Amino acid sequence: MGLLHSVNWSFFNKKNIKALSIWSIAAFFYGYEFFLRASPSVMQSELQRDFLLDAEGLGFIVSLYYWAYASMQVPAGMLIDRFGPRKILTLAALICALGILAFGFSTEPVLAGVSRFMIGFGSAFAIIGTFKLAGNWFPASQFAFFAGFTLTFGTIGATLAGEPLAVLVNWIGWRSSLFFLSGVGILNAVVLWFFVKDHPSSQNSKIFPEANKDENAGKVWETFKAVISNSQSWYIGAFAAFIYIPITCFGELWGFPFIMKSCSYGKTEAAFVISLIFIGITGGAPLFGWLSDSWKRRKIPLFMGTFGALISVTIAIYVPNLSLGIMSFLMIVLGICLGSHMILFALIRENNPPNASAIASGFGNFVCMIVPGLIQYLIGVSLDFLNKGGVTTNEKFYSLSSFKISLLFIPVGLVLAAICLSFARETYARQVNETRV
């Protein structure tokens, strides 16, 4: 009751239903790109078989998404601030659709890697553009709440990339599944172009402080320098990088074969268990967003989520002979706790100039992706190194002990996340940096 009561329901009238529709269309694109990001998890054996890949090769191709995604985060913020989210998101959705289509046609690892890079490039604009629209259309006091619900769209996409995608791949094959997904992306691009509007017509209204024209008018380089010269951007960015490792490395790639090996599950069961992480995030993101806005605190909910994730993932990886029920419970708890990470975008926005919102969010997302992408690749390298001499083109040949050693990156990363967060400045849910650049 408290969570629902926290929303200003007077905003949800006929006049403002357009705001919700516009935000939902952009959030759908974020869910779509999250689906594409997580999709290789349930196609591992097919991809390794068809492209003759070992764990390092698979990890490298999948990680190319993150290199493209991370490298475009700051430019994405600049472009969205300059040209507006509608045009940029439409083009980005088309790039994702073409990338997944090209991946489906790929017959060589190089082409698959280029296609994966394209998908990451287009995906880079999704969450920043959605945040920009949320800031333009909703009251600032509700930003953390709607940021949490934005992540809900993403986690729904990731959940659908688990068991439902596994069933589709088994039914029509992985290539035909990707062709279908390409069509969904093209349709999303059409809807973005024709139905999204960058900001309300009353741009100067105090109800929508993020919608001022001067945020798009120029001084992009000065704004960027203000963000990267702010030590708080780096503390929060480093926290983002480490807190996201469990999602990228466990939820989106290596957790699937680990659970198959650790618990002797089939693909469908393992995909279901992994999908519970994203179901947990779906509930955890708005929950922690509501707690943060209600308590007027950012760091306390982030610490709670970090330590909860550390405990649950450590038990899941290192305690032997876990039943299906216990493992499922741990994955839901892990997801709920990881849902807290969306608060960091409010924290980094509030610690930077108010007209640097998209660039600050983009910088946070840049660091958030580049480190987990590297760790995802290094886990594959570690698995190959620890299983030298064996056949390595299928996940079933990797030993359980090698998984447990390689996945040490995850709990260590969460400890480092807590350390970085301790240096971040609490904003008490208000803009502490009022300087405009």
N, C-alpha and C positions, 0 to 999 in steps of 0.2 A: 504493500500500500504506500509506503514511504517513497519507493522508487518511482512509482507512477505519479505520486503527488508532487515530486520534484520538478516535473515538467510544467511549464506555464501553458495550461490547456487552452487559454484564451487565444493563443497563437494559432491553434488548430481549427480555424474557422474557414468558411468558403473562400474568403479573400486570400488567405495565406496557404491554402492547400497546394497552390502552385509551387510554393517554396519546397514543400515536402516532395512533390513529384519530381522537381528538378534535381534535388539532392539524391533521391532514390535512383534516378537514371544513372547519375554519375557513380553512385555506390554500387550499382549493378556491374558497371565496368570494372570496378575494383574487385568485386567477387569473381568476375570472369577471368581477370588476369591472375588472381590467386589460384583459381582452378588450374590454369595453364602452368603456373609455377609448380604446383604440387603433383601434377599428373604423372611425371616419370616414375613416381614411387611404386605404382601398381603395374608398371610396364617394364620393370627392371630386367627380368629374365628375357623378355622378348627383344628389348633393345640390345642387351649384351649378346644375344644369339645372332640377331640380324646384322649388327655392326661389328661383331667379333671383338667385343670390348672386355677388358678386365675391370676391376673395381676402380682403379685409378682413371682409366679412360672414361668410364661412365661418370665418375665424379667430376671429371674435368668438363665434359660436355654439359652436364646439368648445371655446373657452377658458372658457365658462361652467361647464363641468365642473370646471375647476381653481379657479374662484372659490368654488364651493360646497364643493368638497373641502377647500380650504385654510381657509376660514372655520370649518369644523366640526372641525378637527383638535384644538384644545384642548378645546372642549366634548365631543368624542368621548372623549378621555382621561378627562375628569371623569365622564361618564356611565358609562363602562365601569368605572372605579374604584368608582363608587357602586352600580350595579345589577348588575354582572357582565357578562361577554361574551356569555353564551348569549342572554339576552333582547334585548340591543342588536343583536347580529349577525343574529338572526332578523328583526327589524323592518327592519334596514338592507337585507338581501337582498330583502325584499318591496318596499321603496321602489325599489331598482334595477330589479327586474322590471317594476314598474308604469311606471317612467320610460322604459324601452326600449320598452314596449308603446305608450305615449303618443307616443313619437318616431315609431314606425312608422305611426301614424294621422295624424300631423301633415301639414297641407296648407299652413300658413303659417310663415314664419320665426320669428314670435313663439312659436308653440306648440312648434316644434322647440327653440327656446332654453330655454323653461321645462322641457321634458322632459329636455334635456341637463343642466340645473341639478339636476333631481331625481336623475338618475343619479350626478352628482358628490356630492350630499348623502348618498345611501345608501352610496356607495363609501368615504366618508370614514372609516367605522368598521372597514373590513375589516382593514387591516394592524395597526392599534392593537389590535383585539380578538384577532387571531392572535398578536401579540407577547405580549399579556397571558396568553393560554392557554399559550404556550411558557414564559413565566416561571413560571407556576403549576405546570406539570406536569413540566418538565425541570430538571435541575441547573443552577445558575447558570453553572457552568464551560462549559456547552455552548450558552449562549444565542446567541453569535455564529454558531456553526455552524448552528443551527436557524433563525436569522434569515436566513442565506444560503439555506437550503433553502425558506424561505417565499417569498423572492423568486423562486426557481425556479418555483413555481406561477404567480406573476405573469407571468414571462417566457414560460412555456408558453402562457398565455392570450394574451399579445401576439403570439406566433408564430402561433397559430391565427387571430388576427385579420388575418394577412397573406394569403399565398397561399390557404390553405384557405377563408377567408371570401370572397376574391375569386372563387373558383370557385363557391361557394354563391350569391353575389350574381348572377353571370352565369347561373346555372341557374334560380333561382326569384325573383330580384329582391331589391332591398335591403329593401323593406318586409316581405315574407314572411320574409326572413332574421331581421329583428328580432323578429317575432312568435315565431319558434322560440326565439330567445334568451330571450325573456320567460318561456317555459315552463321553460327550464332554471333560471332564477333562482327561480321559485316552488318547484320541486322542491328546490333547494338550501336554501331557507328552511325547508321541512318537515323536512329532515334535520338542520339546525342545531337546531331546536327539540326534536326527539325524541332526539337522540343526543349532544349536547354537554353536558358538565358543567363548571362553572366551575373547580373545583379538586378535588384529591384529598380523600378523607374525612379523612385524617390531616393536618389543616391545620397543626398545630404541628410537623410533622416537619422536622428540619433539612435534609433532602434537598431540600425544596421551600421555600426561604426566601421566595419571592415570594408564597406563598399565605396569608400572615397576614391575619387579618380586619381589622386596624386600617387596612389600605390602603383598605378600602371603607367604613370606619365614619364618616368625616366629615373635617373640617378641609380640605375641598377647596380653599377659597379661599386658605388659608394655604399649601397645597402649591403652588398655581398661582403665588402671589406669589414663593415661594422659587425657582421655576424661571425666571420672567422677570426676576428681579433678579440672576440669576447670569450674569455676562458670558460664561462658557463656553457657555451655551445660545445666545447670539447669535452667537458665533464659529462654532460648529458648525452652527447653523441657516443662517448665511450660506453656509458651505461647501456645505451640502445644496442650497440654492437654485441655486447656480451649477453644481454637478456634475450636476444633474438636467436642465439645459437641453438637452443632446444627446438625451436619451431623449424628452423632451416635444416638442421642436421638430423634431428630425430623424427620430427613430424613429417617432413617433406621428402626424406630419402632413406636414411640408414635405419630408422626405427622399424620400418616394415620388414626387412630381412632379419633384423635382430630378433624381433618377436617371433617370426617363423622359426628361427633356430632355437631361441631360448625356451619357448613354450610349446614347440612342436605343433604349431597351428598351420592350417592350410592358408592359401592366399586370401580367400574371402574372409576368414576369421581374423587374420592379421590386419587386413584392410579395415575391417570394422573396428578393431581395437584402436588403431592409429587414428581413425576418424573421430574417436571420442575426444582426442586432444582438441580438435577444432570445434567440436560441439561444446566442450568446456569453455573455450575462448569466447564462443558466441554468447554465453551467459555471463562470463567473467568480465568482458570488456565494458558493457553498460553498467554492471554492478559496481566495478571499481571506479568507473567514471562518476556514477552517482555518489559513491562514498567520498570521492575526492571533492566534488562540488559541495556536498553537504557539510563536510568537515572543514572546508576551506583549507585543505592541505593537499599537497602533491606527493611529498616524499614518503609519508607514512604508508599510504596504500601501495606505493611502489616497493617499499621494503617488505611489506607483508607478502606481496606477490612473489618477490624474488626468493625469499626464504621458503615459502610454500612450494615453489617450483623445484628448488634445490633438494628438499626433503623427498618429494614424490618421485622425481626422476632418478635419484640415487637409489631408492628402494627398488624401483622398477628394473634398473640395470644390474644391480649387484646382489640383490637378495634372490637366492635360487628357489626353484620349484613353486613359483607363484601360480595360483589358480586363475582361470579365466575371469572370475568375478573380481578378485583382488587386482589383477592387472588392469581390468577395465576401470575400476574405481580410481586407481592411481593415474590413469590417463585423463580421466575427467577432472580430477583435482589439479593435475599438471596444467591442463588447458585453462581452467578457471583462474589459476594463479598467473599464468602467462598473459591472460587478458588484461592484466593491470598495466602492461607496457604501453598501452595507448595513451596513458596519462602523460607520458614523457613529451608528447607533441604539444600538449598544453603548457608543460613546464618550459620547454625550449622557446615557445612563442612568447611567454610572459617574461622571459629573461632576455629578450631581444627587442629592438625598436618595434613599435606597433605597425609601421609600414613595411616591415621585413618579414611578415608572417609566412608567406609562401617560401621565401628563400631560407628562413630559419628551419621550417619543417623539412624542406628539401635537404638541407645540410644534415639534419638529424637522421633522415632516412638514408642518406649516402653512407654514413658511418655504420648505420644499422644493418646495411646489406653487404658491404664490402668485406667485413671481417667474417661473418658467418659463411659467406660464399667461399672464402679461403679455407675455413675450417672444414666445410663440407668436402672439399677436394682433398685436404690433408687426411681426413678419416679414410678415404679410399686408398690413398697412398699407404697409410698405416696397415690397412687390411691386406693389401698385396704383399707388403714387406713381411708381415707376420705369418703369411701363408705361402712363402716361397716354396716352389717345387710342386705345388698342387695345381689342379685345373681351376682357373679363376674366371671363367666366363659364365658362371651361374652362382647366385648368392648361397646356395646350399653347401658349397664346398669351403666356405669360410668357417673356421672354428669358432665356437662360442667364446672361448678365452680371448681370441683375437678381437672379437667385437667388444668385449668388456674393457680391454686395454685401449682400443681405438676411441671408444666413446667417453674416455676420461676427459676429453675436451669439454664435454657438456657441463658436469658439475664444477670443474675448475673455472669455466667461463662465468657461471652464476656467482661464484665467490668474488670474482673480479668485478662483476656488475655491482654487487653490494658495496664494494670498496669505492668504485667510481661515484656511485650515487651519494655517498657520504660527503663528497666534496661539492655537490650541487647546492645551489641556493634555493631555499624554500620561498615560494612566491605568495603563499596563502591565497591562491586562486585569484590573483589580481596582477595587472601589468606593473611589474616593478621597474622596467626600463621604459621610461616615457619619452626618451629622446628620439625624435624623428630625423631621418637622414635623407 
